[in-house]
């Protein structure tokens, strides 16, 4: 299969890589994540106005560039290499991915302008990565809705001004029917957040809804029938996350090669020792296998649901295992300095560790792949 990129995709990669190289170096990122806000809104504005990449995968008739999952993959890989913390995944992949299918043209326009930042309030404390295990409830009241519940580890929520919230309008946790999707302004009365930094330098929130009233038009799509679309967009986000992991692992591998050439022991660079050469080749092979699996999963995102889900889970298993292998070996070859905050490698390692469990652990996706492959026999 041909995995080569066309001219437009190559230009997109070069433009983003050049911007990040010039304006998103490690010291600038480290200063940003240590600040009170934890990010740089000016960079987000540049993504919208200077680069125009917030609409990379949005159709042209909605004001976007008319690209698709491959464009998101290219961008996310470059973001991984530069350790970008700005919420592209949450806003442009998940948020726009849902809204462009649900008639959210007005909000998409605000995303393209860099005015709207979205977070996906879906995971709950005891969901076990099951997208149907939703306990947050929404009930009708007059012409609107009232939401009650708790969403956990909502990535990017401290920076967001809107939340995409999954809630159950009927049925019980675990049932496919009854899951609905709402667009809620973060300033809504009764909505509270507990914001905190994550280990990889990003920000997340615990979000609680206590009698949060929203208008009737806050419901996106058909009441109680949103789960298939939610599963599809989570698969798209998981494939994009795998692409980010490729950039992170490239950063880990390249830093390890450079260090091994410089660090001397017994009168010569440690890169001369055969056992370490073999270790670094194994790291490279794990990375390249992840590249192939991620590309395949991205190309399968338009396939029928079961085929798409199997490809994404297979990629997430490979990427999760590779993140752990490449990250741990990079730190081990560096020795004690590999975990110091001043060294970029430690930040790559922390991000790789978070990616390993985001949108489902290796064990979760192994079970999912088995279930999809064997059906009832699983």
Secondary structure, DSSP 4 states (H G I P E B T S, - for coil): ------HHHHHHHHHHHHHHHHH--HHHHHHHHHSSSSS-HHHHHHHHHTS-GGGTTS-GGGTS----HHHHHHHHHHHHHHT--S-HIIIIIIIHHHHTTTT-HHHHHHHHTT---EEEE---TT-TT-TT----EEEEETTEEEEEEEEEEEETGGG-SEEEEEEESSS-TT-STTEEEEEEETT-TTEEEEEEE-TTS-EEEEEEEEEEEE-GGGEESSTTB-HHHHHHHHHHHHHHHHHHHHHHHHHHHHHHHHHHHH-EETTEEGGGSHHHHHHHHHHHHHHHHHHHHHHHHHHTTTS-HHHHHHHHHHHHHHHHHHHHHHHHHHHHHHGGGGG-TTSHHHHHHHHHHHHHHTTS-HHHHHHHHHHHHHGGG-
